[in-house]
Amino acid sequence: MSEFVIETAKGKWEVICGLEIHCQIISKSKIYSGASTEFGADPNEHVSFVDAGMPGMLPTLNKECVHQAVKTGIGLRAKINKYSNFSRKNYFYADLPQGYQITQFKYPIVGEGEVLIDLPDGSVKSIGIERMHIEQDAGKSIHDIDPKKSFIDLNRAGVGLMEIVTKPDFRAPEEAGAFLKKLRSILRYLGTCDGNMDEGSMRCDVNVSVRPYGSDELRTRCEMKNVNSIKFVMQAIENEAKRHVETYENGGEIIQETRQFDPSIGQTKVMRKKEFAHDYRYFPEPDLAPLVLSDDYLEAVRKEIPELPDDKKERFVNKLGLTPYDAIVICENKEVADFFEKAAAGHDAKKVANWLMGDFFAMLNEKKLDLKDSPVSAENLGRLVELVSKEVINGKTAKEVFALMAESGDNPEKIVEEKGLVQVTDSSAIEAVIDEVLASAPDNVAAYKNGKQGLFGWFVGQVMKASKGKANPGIVNKLLKEKLG
């Protein structure tokens, strides 16, 4: 289990952290209007009268957003509430034209659940989900175009969001990082959110407090808004926790407030005093009826749920013989997991995993390619592994063949045939090469027989060189040991 302890001359402290993650729902239109959700449009191009808060415009709930939220709740192993309703959260800001946000307050669509995270030491920890509700996003304020003016882009206003609220179960920055990776993976498997933090479709608010190590008290927390990368979330937790400890140990008190993490200096700074629920004057949304889900509807959605990362990881370990680490890495990304399964079909899955995580990933990184653009197909990767397993080529030759596959996209059999790379397994032919090598190096033979055992590797290298890398290494080692005594 990971542990993050801040130890000073005055004592030991531990961090208590919870996250609120806003996930943009994958849907062609917004949650309460028919405006497009397409990313990258010109400012204010995708804005309906509802999004702009025009008088008399009434919201209509998007069924697809509800469907996506239910799928996500099931993926979070959470209770789906058959009854939920909507509320108005009132606050005034330029990028919120209505003067309120339509959200869910007392009765969210999803209740308690859990996400299992894999920690660096190999352990697994359960992170509790408090709730998940659906709501509309605000617009975007732009402050860096003009020194005296702010500009408003409402393309994002009204886009559907799922807000996932965790329990304060994190005790280390690494745990928060592992959670966000697992959550993003689940959302992508489900197809409910693309998880692109750099585009703002997944944004994280971080709540941090500290307490004396071993205590069970909960002290005042501070919230850091809209942290936009997993790396920055981890840095923000560590920095804010240290600020709390320093404040307490210097005799000060922590004030509940909203802060902002500045990655350029690695520190948090005050945005505003923390609001409380009553500050928003929540009241039921009069223009939307309560949401009531039937058992038949929920059962139909459950049947759509694909095999999720944890189940896929377990199958890869138990059925395909992968190590837990390999399975975690491969299953994090659905496209990678699908590619692996295609490559491993009918072949040695563990060997395929080794090639995938080694030479294959290195090739993609070197060429700066996405998986979908790989010149080496899943089927051809599996066939290459099979050539090695059947001793048609040896491991060293396989690397040469893979490099040629990465350049040409050809299948490995074609390359092996055209280049004449078939492995020599004929013992008599290999023996003849060994005899030539030994005859050409009598001094080294004598030195080896006089106890210089380290020369054995040299002999192996000479034989492989003489055979142009085609000799079967196992047979080479066996015959050399017999001849050298």
N, C-alpha and C positions, 0 to 999 in steps of 0.2 A: 504494500500500500504506500502511495506517495505521501510525503509529509513535508510541509513548508513551515518551518519554525523560525521566528525572528528572535535571536538571542542577543541580549545586551548585557552590560555590566549589572543592570538592575533587575534582570529577570528574563523569562521566556514568554513569548506570545505566539498565538496561532491566529490565522486568518479565517474569517467566516465570510463566505461569498455566495451570492445567488445571482442568476442571470435573467434578464428579460430579452428575448430575441424576437425581433419583428421580421417576419418572413413574407415576402411578396408572393401572393398566390398566382400560380400559373393559370391564367384565364385570358381569353382574347379581349374581354371587355371588363370594365371596372365593376366594383361590387354593388353600387347602387345606380349605375347609369350604363348606357350602351357605348360610351366613348372607348376608343382603343387603348390598350395598355402597352403598345409596341414601344420598345426602348430606342432612344436615339433620334426621336423626331425633333423638328424645330420647336422652339419655345411656344407654348400655348397652342399647339396644333391639335392635340387630342383633349379637348375640353368641351363638355356638354353644359347645357344650362344648369343642370343639377350640380355639377362639379363647381361651377362658378358661383353657386349660391344665389341664383336669380330668384326673385320673389315668385311664389306660387309653384315652383318646380318640386315635384314629389319623388322620393327615392323608390326604386323597385329592386328588390333583393335578387341578386344574380345566383341562380341555382347551382351553376358550376362552382362558384366560390364555396358554397355550402358543401358540395360533394367533395371538393379538394380538402376542406377542413376535416370532414369526417374521416377521409382516408388517412390524413396525417395523425389524427387522434388514435386511430387503430394502430398505426405504425409506432406510436409512442407508448403502446400497451396501456392506453388510458381508457377511462370510463367515458363513453359517449352519452351526453345528456339528451334524452329524447325531447325535453322541453328547455328552450332557452329564449331569451328575448333581448331587445336592443335598448340602449340608453343614449342620451345626449351628454357628452362630456363638454362642458362649456369653458372655452377660453378664447381669448382674442389675440390673433396674430395675423399679420398681413397675408401669410400663405394659407390661411384657413378662411376662405370667403364666407362660409356659412356662419362663422362665429361659434361653431360647435363641431365636434367630431361624433359621428354615429358609431358607437362601439357596443360592447357587451360588458355589463358591470356585475350585477349580482348573480345573474344566471348565464354562465358561459356555455358554449356548445360542447366543450370538452373539459372533463374533470381531472382527477388525479391519475398519473401514470408514472412510467419510469423509463430511463435510458441506461443501458449498461455500457460503461466505458472501459477500454483496455488501457492499462497503465504500463509505463516503461518496464517495471519490474515483473511483468507477466500476470499481475493480479487483475481482477475485474471488480469494479465498484458500481453500485446502483445509485444513480442520481434521480431524485424524486422530481416529478413534474407536478406543480401545484394546480395549474389550469392552463387552458388555451382558449382564447376567444378570437372572434373575427371582427374587423373594424376597417375603416377607410383610412388611407394615408393622407397626409397633408401635402401641399405643394412644396416648392423649393424656393427659398430666398437666396438670391445671388448678390453678394456684397463686393465683389472684386472687379466689377466692370467700370464703375464710376466712383470717384472718391467721395461724392456727396449724396449719392442715391443708391437705394437698393432696388433690385429688379425681382419680379415674381414670375416663376414658370409654374403653371398649374397642370402641366401634363401628368404629373404624379398624383395630383389631388383626386381622391376617390378610388385610387387603385386598392384592390383588396389586400389586406394584411392578416396574417395569423400571428397573434402575440403569444408566445410560449413563455410561461413564467415557471422557473424552477424553484425548488425548495433551497434553503441556504445550506446545501450539502457539500459545497466545494471547500477543501482545506488547503489547496495549493493551486498556483497558476497553471501547472501542468494538467491538473484535472479539468479546469475550465477549457483549456485548449483541446484536450482529448474529447470533451463533450461536444464542442462546436464542430469538430471534425466528424464525429459520429452522427450528430444531428443533421449536418449537411448531407452526409452520405445517405441517411434514411430518406430525407426529403427528395433527393435526386432519384433514388430507387423508386419512390412512389410517384415521381413526376408531378409533385405539388408545388415545388419551389426550386429554382435553379441554384440557389445558394451562392450567387456571385456577390460577395461582399464589396468588391471593387466597383460594382455598378449600383450598389445600394439596395439590392433585392434581398439582402440578409443583413440586418443591422443589430447591434448588440448593446444593451444597457447593462452596466456592471454595478452591482451593489456590494459594498465592502465594509466590514467592520472587523475589529480585532478583540481578543480577550486574553487574559492570562492563561498560559498553557495549563491544560487540565481542568479549567473552569467550564461550567455549562451555561454561564450567563450570556445574554445577547446584548451587546452594547449598541450605541448609536451608529447608524450606517450612513454612508454617503453613496450617491449614485453618479456614475459617470455615463453620460449620454452618447449614443451613436458612435461607439468604437467600431471601426470599419475593417479590422483584420484580426485574425486569430492571434498573430504575433503581438499586436498592440493590446489586445485584451489581456494577455498574460503579463505584459509589461505594466499595464495600468493597475492590475491587481497588486503586483509586487510593490510598485511605487506608492500606491495609496495606503497599503497596509503599513509600510514603513513610516509614512507621514502620521498615521494614527498613533503608532507606538511612540514616536518622538514627541508628539503632542501630549500624550498621557504622562510620559516619563518626565516631562518638563512642567508638570502640574496643570496643564491646560485641559480643556474639554472639547470634544468633537461636536460640532453643530451639524444637524441634519440638513444637507444642502445638495444641490445638483452641481456636478463638476464636469469638466471636459478634459480629456487626455490629449496632451500635445506631444505627438511622437517626435517632433524635432528636438525637444529638450528632455523627453522621457518623463514628464511630470504632469500632474493634474492641476487645474486651476478652477476657481469658482466661476460658475455661470449665473446661478441664482439660488435664493433660499428654496429649500425643498418644499414642494407643494404636498398637501394632504388631500384625501378624497373629497372632503367637504369643500375644498377650495374650488373644485370643478362644478359644483352644484349639479350633480348627476340627477337626471329624472328620466322616466320611461320615454322612449321615442314614440311620438304619437302617430307618425306616418308609416310605421312598419308593424305588422301583426307579430305576435310571438311565433317562434319557429318550433314546429312540432314534427318530430321524425318518427316514422312507424318502424316496427320491428322488421317488416318485409324490406323496407328501404335500407336499413342498417345491414341486414343479411346480404342484400345484393351488393352493397359496397364492400363488405368483407371478402366476397368472392373475387373481387378485383385485385386484392392485395398480392403483390408479387412476393417471391422469396426475398426476405430482407437480409441485411448484412450479417446479423448474428446467426441466423439460420444457415445462411450460405457458408459462413466461416466454419460452423460446426460440421456441416456436410463435407467440406473440403478436408478437414482434419480427420474425421472418422471414416469417410468413404474413399478419399483419394490419397490419404497418407501425407498431407502437407503438415508442416510444423505450424503451431499456432501463430507464430510471427509471420510466416509466409502468407497464411490465410488472411490475417488481419490486413496486411499491405495490399494484397490482391483484391480483397472484397470491399475495400474502402470506396473504390470507384466501380460502378456497375458495368461500364464499358470495358474496363480492364478485366473484371471477373468474367464477363461474357466471352471476351477474346481468349482468355485462359482456357475456359471450358471447351471452346472450339479447337484450340491447339492441343489440348490434352486428350481429346476423344480418341480412344483406341491406343493411346501411347502411355508411357511412364509419366504420370502426372507430376511427381516430385522432380524429375529431371526437366520437364517442361517449365515448371515454376522456377527452377534455378536459371534456365536460359532467359526466361521472361524478365526476372528481376535483375539479371546480370547484363549480358551482352545486348539484349533487346532494348531495355530501358536506356542503357548507355547510348545506343544508336539513336534513339528518339531524341535524347537530350543533345547529342552532338549535332544532329541535323536540325534541331529546333522544330520538331514535327509533333503534331497531335497524333494520338493513337489512330484516329480514322484515316490519317494520311500516310500510315506506315507502308513502305515499299515491301515489307515482309508480311505476308498474310498469316493469319492464325494457322491455317491448314499447312502452309509451308514450314512454319516453325515446328509443328508437330512432326512433319515428315523428316526434318533435319534430325530431330531427337531420335527418331526411329532408325535412321541410318547409323547413328552411333550405337544404339542399343543392339542392333543386328551386326555390329562390327564391320559394316561396309566401309566406314571411315572411322578414324580415331578422333579423340577430342581435339587435338591440335589442328587437324585438317578441318574439323567441323567449324572452328572459328574462322578459318580461311574461306570456307564455303559461305558462312553467314555473311561475311563482309561483302562477298560477291553478290549474294542475294539482296543485300541492302542497296547495292548500286543498280542492279538490273531488274530486281523484282522477280527473277526466274525461280523455278522450283529447284530444290537441292539436287534431285536426281539428274536433271539436265546439266547442271554445273559440274557435278562429279564426273559424269560421262565425258563431257566436252574437255575437261581439264585433265582427264586421266588420273583422278585422285582416289580411286578405289584402294582400300587398305589391303596390304599384302598379308595374308594369313597362312600362306604356304610355309611350313616350318623349314623345309629344305632350302627354299629360296632365301629365307631370313638367315639360316645357318651359313649359307655361302657368303652373305654380306658380313656376318660376324667374323668369319674366318679371315676375310680380307682385312678387316679393321684390326684384329689381334695380330696378324702377321706384319702389319705396318707399324706397330707400336710395341716392339718386344721389351723396351725398357719399362714402359708403363705396366705391362703384364707382369714383369718381374717384381716391380715395386708393389703392385697389388698383392701378389702372392707372398710378399715379405711383410704384409700387415698394413699397407696403405689402403684401407678399405674405402676411403673417400673417393678413390678413382673410379669406383663403379659407375657413378653418375656420368663421368666423362665418357666411359665406354658406351653407355646407353645413348648419349648425345651424338657420338660419332656414328653409331649404327643408324640412328634415325636420320642423321644428315646424309649418310651414304644412300639411304633408301628414299631420299627426298620426302621424308615424313610419312611415308606410306606403310611402313612396317607396323605390325600390331605390337604396341608397347608391352602388353602382357607376355607375348611369346618372346619378345626381345629380352625381357628381364629373366625369364625362365631359362632360355638357352645360354645367356651370358653367365648366369650363376653356375650352370653345369660345366661350361667350358673353362671358367676361371677357377673353379674348385672352391 
